[in-house]
């Protein structure tokens, strides 16, 4: 389904550039919230506050390595994703 940004911006009486910026900021904000929720779930599951702490628990056999290794990898990937999202968010806010 193709989206006609110009038509939508006219219907909402918002310039296309502003609509696009607000849309991206909304998406970025949503993705950050989702990633933080998932990260919080991992923290709670293992009772840790950082990926390094979870890794230490895995290595000391305080938690079972499976699925903890997968959760650790997921957590690190989520942190990287949030870092990239926050960079985009900052760029868009500076372009005001």
N, C-alpha and C positions, 0 to 999 in steps of 0.2 A: 504494500500500500504506500503510495507516494504521498508525502505531506506537502501542501502548498503553504509555505511559511508566509508568503506575502498575503494570501487570502486570510489566513488566521490572524495575522497582525492587524489587518484592516478591520476585521470583525471585532477584535479586542481593543482597537484604537491604541495600539502600542507599536512603536517603530520596530521593524524586523530585527535590527541589531540588538535592541533592548530585550525583545522577546527571546532571541537566541541566547543572549547572555544569562537572562533569568532562568531559562530552561536548563542550561548547562550547570549553573550554580545549584539549581534544585536537584538535578541528577547527582552532582558531586556530593552534596550534603546528604542525600539519601544513601549513597554508596558508603560514605564514611560512617553513618549511623549503623548500617548493616554490618560492616566490617568490625566496628567496635562492639556490637552486640555479640558477634561470633567469637571475637577475642575474649570478651568477658565470660562467655560460656566455657571456653577452654581454661581460663584462669580458675573459674569456680570448680570445674571438673577435677582439676589436679591440686587445688589449693596453693597455687603459685602466683607470683606477681610479674614474672618476666620469662621470656623464652630461655634465658640462661639458667634460671632456676629450674625450669622444667627439664632442660637438658641434664642438669646436675642430678635431678631425681631419677631420670632414666638411667644414667651411667652408674648411679649408686644402687640401682635395682629397688629404689623406694616405690617405683610404679612399674607396671608391666610395659615393656618396650613397644608392644603392639596393643592398642593403636596410638600410644603416646608419641612415637616418632612421627607418624603421619600428622598428628595434631600439632606437633612442634613445627613441622614444615609448613603446615597451613597457617599457623600463627605468624611465622616469619614472612610468608608471602602476603598475608593480610597487612602486616606492618609496612611492607614495601609499597603495597597498593595505596594505603592511606597516605603515605609520604608523597606519592605522586599526585594523588587527588588534592592534597592540601597545597601543593605547588601550583596546580591548575587554579584552585580557588583563589590563591593569593594573586596570581596573574590577572584573573578576571576582575578582582576587586580593585587592583591598581589601575586597570584600564577604564575606570569609571569616568 
